[in-house]
Amino acid sequence: MMLNETTLAVALPAMMADYDITAATAQWLLTGFMLTLAVVMPTTGWLLDRFSTRGVFIFAVIAFLIGTVTAALAPSFVTLLAARVAQAIGTAIVMPLLMTVAMTLVPFHRRGTIMGLISVVMAVGPALGPSLAGAILSFTSWHGIFWFMVPLIALAGIIGATKLTNIGEQRDTPLDVLSVILSAVAFGGLVYGLSSVSTILEGGPAAQIAIVIFSAGILGLGFFVWRQLALGKHERALLDLRPLAVPNYTFSLAVLMVLFAALLGALNTLPLYLQGSLLVTALIAGLVLLPGGLLEGVLSPFFGRLYDRFGPRPLIIPAMAVVTGSIFWLATVDEHTDVWLIVTIHVIFSIGLAGLFSPLMTTALSSLPSELFGHGSAILNTLQQLAGAAGTAVMITIYSNVSAEAQEQGVAETTALADGANSAFLATGFLSAVALILSLFIKKIPAEPTASGDSNRQASTS
């Protein structure tokens, strides 16, 4: 599922040609996916409370599998977009489920190590996406990207259906329909508005519609938060917001949001720059991102073990500085930049990410009491996807607008596209600097006083 998040970035030009659509329309295959994640994820805290672990997992896999097969056969853009929505529903459920199961079963003193392994999936999956898509496109059409995933997800579903056991206690919490509607309006409106930044800047009737939807998203978010706080007093909230009252969780979450915005924004903008300005093939554009992603996967468990020994601060602050510096370096690219320099910068960027993801996720969730793991994970994943949608939309908007303005002034296309890319990366660099400041407020979590008892009980449950 993580692999699926970034495979389409390289394939967008081929899809645009097949369906005769513009880049702005094709972008909805990316932002529409993240929009669905942002709408569905707030409900996962309730789902994990209400239904069995195994049942939720099987439903998520079936939704993703149906979406993948439909995408492979899609005769039209609308069908493909609907298929991506089905894929996103499955992904939105599995990601919080994974973290909740890990936090429930893993003893406190080993959470960093296990979160490091989870970070391997989160790092290597998106990193392999562009490379895999480029390789598949070199010998077949973009439909092959989805056919490649079908046996993988089917096999994972079969293994999970036979081996996965239920954890925790189910609670007969009623579904608050109004909260679901407010959630869809809030997060859907926010993602749509962020994805329509370029349209809003252009003005006209379409811009007015986008502004209205974005405004509705902001209002919806306010009502959603008010509704959850009111229901939370009676333990009936769709998404319990109590985790946000824990400072360590909130600061870790804020840094994670910036990282996800920078990561997905960079992964979706870099291929456009590489193919448009440096004129490399889709395969090379994908391979450029491969070394950094693989190295991040190798280093993540190592940083996870270091977290268990030294806590978050000795890892998070230096790693955040590395990420910030590498993004500012990336903002110096032009049409003459050597491809190997891009590989080097991305490798350094990925090393910083390896030192951040597992320590930040572990710190955020370990700061919460166990009964809030599900809702804390749902909030974390929801806001990460919202940040990812924002990062992708804003970076591509800056890239497109700056390059278009340069071309209107008579600048060569390759130079103009490079100008758009370094402007997008520069904006991300300033945002990362803010995250670096926020990381200074993250504190070490004291060991749980009942860790040994919890360890024995959790091992027995496992």
Secondary structure, 3 states (H helix, E strand, C coil): CCHHHCCHHHHHHHHHHHHCCCHHHHCHHHHHHHHHHHHHHHHHHHHHHHCCHHHHHHHHHHHHHHHHHHHHHCCCHHHHHHHHHHHHHHHHHHHHHHHHHHHHHCCHHHHHHHHHHHHHHHHHHHHHHHHHHHHHHCCCCCHHHHHHHHHHHHHHHHHHHHHCCCCCCCCCCCCCHHHHHHHHHHHHHHHHHHHCHHHHHHCCHHHHHHHHHHHHHHHHHHHHHHHHHHHHCCCCCCCCCHHHHCHHHHHHHHHHHHHHHHHHHHHHHHHHHHHHCCCCCHHHHHHHCHHHHHHHHHHHHHHHHHHHHHCCHHHHHHHHHHHHHHHHHHCCCCCCCCHHHHHHHHHHHHHHHHCCHHHHHHHHHHCCCHHHHHHHHHHHHHHHHHHHHHHHHHHHHHHHHHHHHHHHCCCCHHHHHHHHHHHHHHHHHHHHHHHHHHHCCCCCCCCCCCHHHHHHHHHHHC
